[in-house]
Amino acid sequence: MIHGRRGGLWSGPMVFALIAALTSAANLWGQSPDLADRVRNVASEGQAVPVAAVQALLAAKCLGCHGNDAQDLKGGYDLRTRQTALQGGDSGEVAIVPGQPERSPLYRAVTWADDLKMPPKENDRLTPAEVELIYRWIVAGAPWEAAARPVPGGSGSGGTTAGDDRWASAGGVRVPTSGGLSKSWDERTYEEEALWAYRPRTRPAVPAVKAAGGHPIDAFLLAALEAKGIDGFAPPADRRTLIRRLSFDLTGLPPTPEEVEAFVADQAADAYERLVARLLDSPRYAEQQARHWLDVVRYADTAGFSNDFERPHAWRYRDYVIRSFHADKPFDQFILEQLAGDELNPDDPEMRIAVGYLRMGPWEHTGMTVAAVTRQQFLDDVTHHVGVTLLGQGLRCAACHDHKFDPIPTRDYYRLQAVFAPVQFIERPAPFLPQENTAGFESAQAQVRARLAAVQEAQAALRRKNEAAIAAYLAERGVRSIEELPPQQRPPRDYLGGTFGLTPTDLSLRKIYQKSQAYLERELKRFEPYALSVYSGPPNNYSSVRPVYGEPPTRPGTVEAVRILLGGALTSPGDEVQPGFLSAVLGVRGVPQPGRASELPDTVQGRRLALARWITSPDNPLTARVLVNRLWQQHFGRGLVATPNNFGKMGARPTHPELLDWLADWCIEQGWSLKQVHRLIVTSQAYRQASSRPDLTAIRQKDPRNDLVAYFPARRLAAEEIRDSLLMVSGELNLEMGGPGVFPELHWEVALQPRHIMGSVAPAYVPSLAPQQRHRRTIYAFRIRTLADPLLEVFNRPGSETSCERRDQTTIAPQALTLLNSEFSAQRAVAMAIRLMQACPQDEPRIDLAMRWLYGRPATPEELARCRTFLPQAAALEAASSPQPRSLPRSVRRGMVEELTGEMVYWDEDLSVLEAYQPDLTPADVDAPTRAWADLCLVLMNSNEFLYVR
């Protein structure tokens, strides 16, 4: 409760809380300027001080920040003992001067007399009677009862008050229907503007703008441009630019030269609409749309953290997402299946796969972790990420305290968390579906089995050493079994444990081989018909470090109770809560309530399904807004709300709130069809305008960020689009869909670097042996949380630990260096050169074709001349060079510090599986003229025109 005012450290959240307190319109203290005098008069009457009541008050109001966790005491101030309570925190200032409240910073803080106001939130502020109690206690010398224990409760941090319950049942936040301020369950004041996302969606009339040509999106945007004094949109983009933009946005791939020329030549009135329809119907659209969704849900094929084992069946969730987008599954149904597919139809393999959404986050449980802690980490993670992915609401802040800025009380957080209390992990049987790709299982399994055999042979060698030592021991004593020896002559107990005759290094290696075997055996599971899934039931197997395979157990039991954790600490449980929704959404005036707390069951089954139906209710003001905002961002680089995961006070405000609501309602009317929303957006003039205009300088003066979309915002290709496009123009891209993740070639220094797995080292990364598998689209590449692909990482592919709402677009030197010097780029340039030389016998048509593949347009006369000049110079340089082929290793030297002995242990990891590796062509494999053409291709690949969509 006390933070140092002179020299102390104030945390960021505390500073924000103080700002909120200072700007509050409901300053109760200010209503009673003579309260301090009254308290003094009352205290002088000599009434006895109820010490237990004082300590209960401190426990309820203060210990959440100043006592629950000794490692995280706010301001270093500890209120758990009298000694620490008196001495103060990090500032070094005494907090309590016994007998002198006026000189005690603690008392001045609770009176809100100075800048430091504690507790910092209006709803937690001490009442006059409580301030009086603190005053009398200090006057009495701050007596302390050593046996006193903290009492959970209070109106902050989720404590119980009758008012809390009444507000929750009544629906939560009061939001004004017109401008001004509003008070909520916590008596805090909110600006109406900050609560826009909780208000009911309106269906505004489409502005009557003649230039819009009847398109609603253009009408809203043009009306905003006119209000800003901007003369409409930029001129229309040319047809070559337009097809390239549309192809990348909808499919993530460039159009072929044939497709470009056909569109340029097609002058029919509906040519563009037919192009849109063709691209939306393409399976490539589903892969591109899935990439965006997998960013949001944090997809990866491994579990993350220090025990980054494979999740063998995660690929089936990825393919489920792609299938759903290809079929244009209604988005409300898509949500229902991911949140509660197992409750919708528990016998449907597709539904067992869909709920893998709930397990997408990183998670681990080891023999050294506490089961209750890892369980709580999962509950916190899934609660928060359901909030950000589906509702645009970050919820993690409310785990410790009522949200400082948004109307989300701690009680709501734990009531929502109670929805997931019955969730148990399971790898559930799910027969492979006809539409799932199971081709190539045999060859992929063979690669894993070959590596597993090498590990098993190393283990067998240790066993043989152990057996030989035992045999020698017995032979030396002339017996054939241990039982023939008297007890005093028998070997140590490790004789029976299989360690006799092994050195400490041998024992370390045995542990390493066991870990490698477990890792590879889990890899083999990816070819078995199971789903990364969940079920609803009582607590099950929390202490297991291995996945649970099979059907859910049928034993009876009750769901583990969810309690409010004071200060977010598992060791400080407060009141028990029942499942519930966000009261702010329930209580918005004028909204037909999409669900009531009483409608959410507290039974084992059905909680998640009820939540999913509340989230997908057309009357829920958040879900459809969040969805259409994400789709808008895909096409314009930034959403109508620039923070897609945060529609709260600290997020961005909508640039076009009427358009956002109109689109959300329209999407629902179209049956939650994503393809219909995409179609509407890309057929607008706003989308089809050019990325520049003659008056661009003046426009940027009026609208620096292009919020009003007065021109199309050019964007750099995403990391996956760059890789897939390079494979496509080189003629190598394999468009096979689905199946277990494939392993593209990584930079070998990265692939072979040690990757620690809980006391050992994971087997080295080995690429898929066949080129056609390595050249699949990037969405099918196996994704390891602790081993990023350098090519993708440098172009801002996000990590998979937290939900990515919007990718960064940086411009840094390593991007150019990677694209110009990496082995991947060199191999694609060689393949493209060979493809060009096979397609065209003469230089000039080759140059023109290269431009068409890379840029979607013919070469200009100047480009032809410069390329013709470049080629002989490059050929001469290449003739004088002699690039050397790379030979792949058959083993890699490993070393690690043994955790039991502290000594270094070295061993050779077998990589003989690489003998079957089929390499891509490199510059060393082709002649000098081909290398010269490859040099030209490499230069063209490194141009902005290739890397950007405009």
Residue pairs with C-beta under 8 A, 6 or more apart in sequence:
1 58
1 61
1 62
1 65
1 66
1 74
1 77
1 79
1 106
1 109
1 110
1 118
1 119
2 66
2 75
2 77
2 88
2 89
2 95
2 105
2 106
2 109
2 116
2 118
3 9
3 10
3 14
3 74
3 75
3 77
3 89
3 90
3 91
3 116
4 10
4 75
4 76
4 88
4 89
4 90
4 91
4 92
4 93
5 91
5 93
5 105
5 114
5 115
5 116
6 91
6 93
7 90
7 91
7 92
8 75
8 76
8 89
8 90
8 91
8 93
9 75
9 76
9 90
10 18
10 75
11 74
11 75
13 397
13 404
14 74
14 75
14 120
16 404
16 405
17 120
17 121
17 404
18 115
18 116
18 117
18 120
20 120
20 121
20 122
20 188
20 404
20 405
21 112
21 117
21 120
21 121
21 122
22 115
22 117
24 122
24 188
24 189
25 181
25 189
26 122
26 183
26 187
26 188
26 189
28 122
28 125
29 35
29 111
29 112
29 125
32 128
35 111
35 128
35 131
36 111
36 113
38 128
39 128
39 131
39 132
39 135
40 135
42 132
42 136
43 132
43 135
43 136
43 139
47 136
49 133
49 136
49 137
49 140
49 143
50 133
51 137
51 143
51 144
51 145
51 148
52 145
52 148
53 133
54 133
54 134
54 137
55 144
55 145
55 148
55 150
56 148
56 150
56 151
57 126
57 130
57 133
57 134
58 79
59 67
59 149
59 150
59 151
59 152
60 150
60 151
60 152
60 153
60 154
60 159
61 119
61 124
61 126
61 130
61 154
61 156
62 79
62 118
62 119
63 79
63 80
63 150
63 566
63 567
63 572
64 156
64 157
64 400
64 401
64 566
64 567
64 572
65 73
65 74
65 567
66 73
66 74
66 75
66 77
66 78
66 79
66 80
67 73
67 78
67 79
67 80
67 150
68 566
68 567
68 569
68 571
68 572
69 567
69 569
70 78
73 89
75 89
75 90
75 91
76 89
76 90
77 84
77 88
77 89
77 90
77 95
78 84
78 85
78 89
79 85
81 144
82 142
82 144
85 95
85 96
85 106
85 142
85 144
86 94
86 95
86 96
86 98
86 142
87 94
87 95
88 94
88 95
88 105
89 95
93 105
94 104
94 105
95 104
95 105
95 106
96 104
96 105
96 106
96 107
96 138
96 142
97 103
97 104
97 138
98 138
98 141
98 142
99 138
99 139
99 140
99 141
100 138
101 107
101 134
101 135
101 138
101 139
102 108
104 138
105 116
106 118
106 134
106 138
107 134
107 135
107 138
108 114
108 116
109 116
109 117
109 118
110 118
110 126
110 130
110 131
110 134
111 131
112 125
117 125
119 125
119 126
119 156
121 156
121 186
121 188
121 401
121 402
121 404
122 186
122 187
122 188
122 189
123 155
123 156
123 186
123 187
123 188
123 402
124 154
124 155
124 156
124 157
126 134
137 143
150 572
152 159
152 564
152 566
152 572
152 573
152 574
152 575
153 159
153 160
153 161
153 574
153 575
154 161
155 161
155 163
155 164
155 186
156 401
156 402
156 410
157 400
157 401
157 402
157 410
157 564
157 566
157 567
157 574
158 402
158 409
158 410
158 411
158 413
158 414
158 564
158 565
158 566
158 574
158 575
159 564
159 566
159 574
159 575
160 574
160 575
163 185
164 185
164 409
164 411
167 184
167 185
167 583
167 587
168 185
168 411
168 412
168 415
168 580
168 583
168 597
169 597
169 598
170 587
171 583
171 586
171 587
171 588
171 593
172 184
172 185
172 407
172 412
172 582
172 583
172 584
172 585
172 586
172 587
173 182
173 184
173 185
173 190
173 195
173 198
173 407
173 583
173 584
173 587
173 588
174 182
174 183
174 184
174 587
174 589
175 182
175 190
175 192
175 195
175 198
175 199
175 587
175 588
175 589
176 182
176 192
176 589
177 589
177 590
178 192
179 192
180 192
181 189
181 190
181 191
181 192
182 189
182 190
182 192
182 195
183 189
183 190
184 190
184 407
184 584
185 407
185 409
185 583
186 402
186 407
186 409
188 407
190 407
190 649
193 653
194 405
194 406
194 648
194 649
195 407
195 584
196 647
196 653
196 654
196 657
197 392
197 393
197 621
197 622
197 625
197 647
197 648
198 407
198 584
198 585
198 588
198 621
198 622
199 588
199 591
199 621
200 588
200 590
200 591
200 619
200 621
201 621
201 624
201 625
201 661
201 664
201 665
202 658
202 661
203 661
203 662
203 665
204 658
204 661
204 662
206 216
206 219
206 220
206 662
207 219
207 220
207 222
207 223
208 219
209 218
209 219
209 222
209 223
209 226
211 218
211 222
211 232
212 218
212 219
212 222
212 685
213 685
215 683
215 684
215 685
216 662
216 666
216 680
217 659
217 663
217 680
217 681
217 684
217 686
218 233
218 684
218 685
218 686
220 656
220 658
220 659
220 662
221 233
221 656
221 659
221 684
221 686
221 708
221 709
222 232
222 233
224 655
224 656
224 708
225 231
225 232
225 233
225 708
225 710
228 702
228 703
228 708
229 702
230 699
230 702
230 703
230 708
230 710
231 695
232 710
233 685
233 686
233 689
233 709
233 710
233 711
234 689
234 690
234 691
234 692
234 693
234 710
234 711
234 712
235 689
235 690
235 693
236 242
236 685
236 688
236 689
236 690
237 245
237 688
237 689
237 690
237 691
237 712
238 690
239 263
239 264
240 260
240 264
240 856
240 857
241 690
241 691
241 950
242 272
242 688
243 255
243 259
243 260
243 263
243 264
243 275
243 856
244 254
244 255
244 260
244 855
244 856
244 949
245 712
245 949
245 950
246 275
246 276
246 279
246 682
247 253
247 254
247 255
247 259
247 279
248 254
248 717
248 721
248 949
249 288
249 634
249 635
249 682
249 949
250 276
250 279
250 280
250 282
250 284
250 285
250 288
250 678
250 682
251 279
251 282
251 284
251 285
251 287
251 288
252 284
252 287
252 288
252 291
252 718
252 720
252 721
252 724
252 777
253 284
253 721
253 724
253 725
253 728
253 733
254 725
254 728
254 729
254 853
254 854
254 856
255 263
255 856
257 849
257 852
257 853
257 856
260 852
260 856
260 857
263 271
263 275
266 274
268 274
272 683
272 688
273 683
276 679
276 682
276 683
277 679
279 285
280 675
280 678
280 679
283 322
283 326
283 735
283 737
284 735
285 325
285 326
285 675
286 322
286 323
286 324
286 325
286 326
287 322
287 737
287 777
287 779
289 325
289 674
290 318
290 321
290 322
290 325
290 779
291 718
291 720
291 779
292 630
292 634
293 321
293 325
294 318
294 321
294 779
295 798
295 803
295 804
295 807
296 389
296 630
296 645
296 803
296 804
296 805
297 357
297 360
297 385
297 389
297 803
298 360
298 361
298 362
298 385
298 800
298 801
298 802
298 803
298 804
299 314
299 317
299 318
299 360
299 783
299 800
300 311
300 314
300 360
300 362
300 783
300 784
300 785
300 800
301 310
301 311
301 314
301 315
301 741
301 782
301 783
301 784
302 308
302 309
302 310
302 311
302 783
302 784
302 785
302 786
303 309
303 310
303 311
303 362
303 363
303 364
303 785
304 362
304 363
304 364
304 785
304 786
304 800
304 801
305 362
305 363
305 364
305 785
306 364
306 366
306 756
306 757
306 758
307 364
307 366
307 757
307 758
308 755
308 757
308 762
308 784
308 785
308 786
309 518
309 519
309 522
309 757
310 519
310 522
310 523
310 525
310 526
311 359
311 532
312 427
312 522
312 523
312 524
312 525
312 526
312 528
312 530
312 532
313 356
313 427
313 525
313 526
313 530
313 531
313 532
314 356
314 360
314 532
315 526
315 739
315 740
315 741
316 353
316 356
316 430
316 436
316 531
316 532
317 353
317 354
317 356
317 357
317 360
317 531
317 532
318 779
318 780
319 436
319 437
319 737
319 738
319 739
320 350
320 353
320 354
320 356
322 737
322 738
322 779
323 435
324 334
324 337
325 674
328 673
328 674
328 675
330 671
330 672
330 673
331 627
331 667
331 672
331 673
331 674
332 616
332 623
332 672
333 672
334 672
335 390
335 612
335 615
335 616
335 623
336 344
336 609
336 612
336 613
336 616
337 344
337 350
337 351
337 354
337 355
338 354
338 355
338 357
338 358
339 355
339 357
339 358
339 386
339 608
339 609
339 611
339 612
339 615
340 355
340 608
340 609
340 611
340 612
341 348
341 350
341 351
341 352
341 353
341 354
341 355
342 351
342 352
342 355
342 533
342 534
342 535
342 536
343 536
343 605
343 606
343 608
343 609
344 351
344 609
345 351
346 352
346 535
349 430
349 431
349 433
349 531
350 433
352 428
352 430
352 531
352 533
353 430
353 531
353 532
353 533
355 533
355 534
356 531
356 532
356 533
358 382
358 420
358 423
358 534
359 425
359 532
359 533
359 534
360 385
361 378
361 381
361 382
361 385
361 801
362 785
362 800
362 801
363 374
363 377
363 378
363 381
364 374
365 371
365 374
365 542
365 543
365 544
365 545
366 545
366 758
367 545
371 542
371 543
372 542
372 570
373 570
374 542
375 542
376 565
376 570
378 423
379 417
379 420
379 421
379 562
380 396
380 399
380 417
382 420
382 423
383 395
383 399
383 413
383 416
383 417
383 420
384 394
384 395
384 396
384 399
385 803
386 416
387 393
387 394
387 395
387 416
388 394
388 395
388 645
388 646
388 803
388 805
389 645
389 803
390 615
390 622
390 623
390 626
391 582
391 615
391 622
391 623
391 626
391 647
392 622
392 625
392 626
392 629
392 641
392 644
392 645
392 646
392 647
392 648
392 651
393 406
393 408
393 582
393 622
393 646
393 647
393 648
394 645
394 646
394 648
395 403
395 408
395 413
395 416
397 403
397 404
397 408
398 408
398 409
398 410
398 412
398 413
399 410
399 413
399 565
399 568
400 410
400 565
400 567
400 568
401 410
401 567
401 568
402 408
402 409
402 410
403 409
403 648
405 648
405 649
405 650
406 584
406 648
406 649
406 650
407 583
407 584
408 582
408 584
409 583
410 564
411 564
411 577
412 580
412 581
412 582
412 583
412 584
414 562
414 563
414 564
414 565
414 577
415 562
415 577
415 578
415 579
415 580
415 581
415 597
416 579
416 580
416 581
416 582
416 611
417 562
418 562
418 577
418 578
418 579
418 580
418 602
418 607
419 579
419 600
419 607
419 608
419 610
419 611
420 607
420 608
421 559
421 560
421 561
421 562
421 579
421 607
422 536
422 537
422 538
422 559
422 604
422 605
422 607
423 534
423 535
423 536
423 608
424 534
424 535
424 536
424 537
424 539
424 540
424 541
424 552
425 534
425 547
425 548
426 533
426 534
426 535
426 548
426 549
426 550
426 552
427 525
427 530
427 531
427 532
427 533
427 547
427 548
427 549
427 550
428 530
428 531
428 533
428 535
428 550
428 551
428 552
429 529
429 530
429 531
429 550
429 551
430 529
430 530
430 531
430 533
431 529
432 438
432 529
435 738
436 738
436 739
437 736
437 737
437 738
437 739
438 527
438 739
439 736
439 739
440 739
440 773
441 527
441 740
443 769
443 770
444 527
444 740
444 768
445 524
445 527
447 766
447 768
447 769
447 913
447 916
448 520
448 523
448 524
449 524
450 912
450 913
451 520
451 763
451 766
451 910
451 913
452 517
452 520
452 521
452 524
454 910
454 912
454 913
455 513
455 516
455 517
455 520
455 763
455 910
456 517
458 509
458 513
458 910
459 510
459 513
459 514
459 517
462 502
462 506
462 509
462 510
462 513
463 498
465 501
465 502
465 506
466 498
466 499
466 500
466 501
466 502
468 501
469 500
469 501
469 502
470 491
470 495
470 500
470 501
472 501
473 491
473 500
473 501
474 480
474 481
474 482
477 485
477 489
479 485
482 490
482 491
482 495
491 500
492 500
494 500
499 507
499 510
502 510
504 898
504 901
504 903
505 903
505 905
508 898
508 900
508 901
508 905
509 905
509 907
511 759
511 760
512 760
512 761
512 896
512 905
512 907
515 757
515 758
515 759
515 760
515 761
516 760
516 762
516 763
519 757
519 762
519 763
520 763
522 547
526 740
526 741
527 740
530 549
535 552
536 604
536 605
536 606
536 607
536 608
537 552
537 553
537 557
537 604
538 555
538 556
538 557
538 558
538 559
538 560
538 604
539 557
539 560
540 548
540 552
540 553
541 548
558 604
559 602
559 604
561 576
562 576
562 577
563 573
563 574
563 575
563 576
563 577
564 573
564 574
564 575
564 577
565 572
565 573
565 574
566 572
566 573
566 574
578 597
578 600
578 602
579 600
579 601
579 602
579 607
579 610
579 611
580 597
580 600
581 595
581 597
581 600
581 611
581 614
583 597
585 594
585 620
585 621
585 622
586 593
586 594
586 595
586 596
586 597
587 593
588 621
591 619
591 621
592 619
593 619
594 614
594 617
594 618
594 619
594 620
595 610
595 613
595 614
595 617
599 610
600 607
600 610
600 611
600 614
601 607
601 610
614 620
615 623
616 623
616 672
617 623
618 624
618 668
622 647
624 664
624 665
624 667
624 668
624 672
625 641
625 647
625 660
625 661
625 664
626 644
626 647
627 664
627 667
627 672
627 674
628 660
628 663
628 664
628 667
628 677
629 639
629 640
629 641
629 644
629 660
630 639
630 644
631 674
631 677
631 678
631 681
632 639
632 640
632 663
632 681
633 639
633 644
633 806
635 678
635 681
635 682
635 687
636 686
636 687
636 709
636 712
636 713
637 713
637 715
638 705
638 713
638 806
639 806
640 654
640 655
640 656
640 657
640 659
640 660
641 647
641 651
641 652
641 653
641 654
641 655
641 660
642 651
642 652
642 655
642 806
643 651
643 652
643 805
643 806
644 805
644 806
645 651
645 803
645 805
646 652
646 805
654 660
655 707
655 708
663 677
663 680
666 677
666 680
667 673
667 676
667 677
670 676
670 677
681 687
682 688
686 709
686 712
687 712
689 711
689 712
690 711
690 712
691 711
691 712
691 713
691 714
691 950
692 711
693 699
693 710
693 711
696 711
699 706
699 710
699 711
700 706
703 710
706 713
712 950
714 948
714 949
714 950
715 809
715 948
715 949
716 795
716 809
716 811
716 947
716 948
716 949
717 725
717 795
717 947
717 948
717 949
718 795
718 796
718 797
718 807
719 778
719 791
719 792
719 793
719 794
719 795
719 796
719 797
720 777
720 778
720 779
720 792
720 797
722 791
722 795
722 819
722 947
723 778
723 791
723 792
723 824
724 733
724 777
724 778
725 946
726 824
726 825
726 828
726 941
727 733
727 775
727 828
729 828
729 832
729 853
729 854
729 941
730 828
730 829
730 831
730 832
730 835
731 831
731 832
731 835
732 771
732 775
732 828
732 831
732 920
733 775
733 777
734 772
734 773
734 775
734 776
734 777
735 777
736 772
736 776
737 780
738 780
739 780
740 782
741 780
741 781
741 782
741 783
742 768
742 773
742 774
742 776
742 780
742 781
742 782
743 765
743 766
743 767
743 768
743 773
743 774
743 781
743 782
744 767
744 768
744 774
744 775
744 776
744 778
744 781
744 789
745 751
745 767
745 774
745 823
745 824
745 920
746 765
746 767
746 787
746 789
746 790
747 790
747 791
747 822
747 823
748 886
748 888
750 765
750 787
750 789
750 790
751 764
751 765
751 766
751 767
752 764
752 765
752 889
752 892
754 761
754 762
754 894
754 896
755 761
755 762
755 765
755 784
755 786
755 787
756 762
756 896
759 899
760 896
761 894
761 896
761 909
763 909
764 892
764 909
764 911
765 784
765 787
766 911
766 913
766 914
767 774
767 917
768 774
769 913
769 916
769 917
769 918
770 918
771 918
771 919
771 920
774 920
778 792
781 789
783 800
785 799
785 800
785 801
788 797
788 799
789 797
790 818
790 822
791 818
791 822
791 824
794 812
794 814
794 815
794 818
795 815
796 807
796 808
796 809
796 810
797 807
798 804
798 807
798 808
816 942
818 825
819 825
819 941
819 942
820 938
820 942
823 886
823 922
825 938
825 941
826 922
826 923
826 934
826 938
827 920
827 921
827 922
828 937
828 941
829 934
829 935
829 937
829 938
829 941
830 920
830 921
830 922
830 923
830 925
830 926
830 930
830 931
830 934
831 920
831 921
832 850
832 853
832 934
832 937
832 941
833 926
833 930
833 931
833 933
833 934
833 936
833 937
834 921
834 926
834 930
836 846
836 849
836 850
836 933
836 937
837 846
837 930
837 933
839 846
839 849
840 846
840 849
843 867
843 868
843 871
844 864
844 868
846 933
847 859
847 863
847 864
847 867
847 868
847 936
848 858
848 859
848 864
850 859
850 936
850 937
850 940
851 857
851 858
851 859
851 863
851 940
852 858
854 940
854 941
854 943
854 945
854 946
855 943
855 945
855 946
859 867
867 936
870 935
870 936
870 939
871 932
871 933
871 936
872 932
874 931
874 932
874 935
874 936
875 928
875 929
875 931
875 932
877 932
878 928
878 929
878 931
878 932
878 935
879 928
881 928
881 931
883 922
883 923
883 924
883 931
884 924
885 922
885 924
885 925
886 919
886 922
886 924
888 911
888 914
888 917
888 919
889 911
889 914
890 910
890 911
890 912
890 914
890 915
891 908
891 909
891 910
891 911
891 912
892 908
892 909
892 911
893 906
893 907
893 908
893 909
894 906
894 907
894 908
894 909
895 904
895 905
895 906
895 907
896 904
896 905
897 903
897 904
897 905
898 904
898 905
923 931
923 934
926 934
940 946
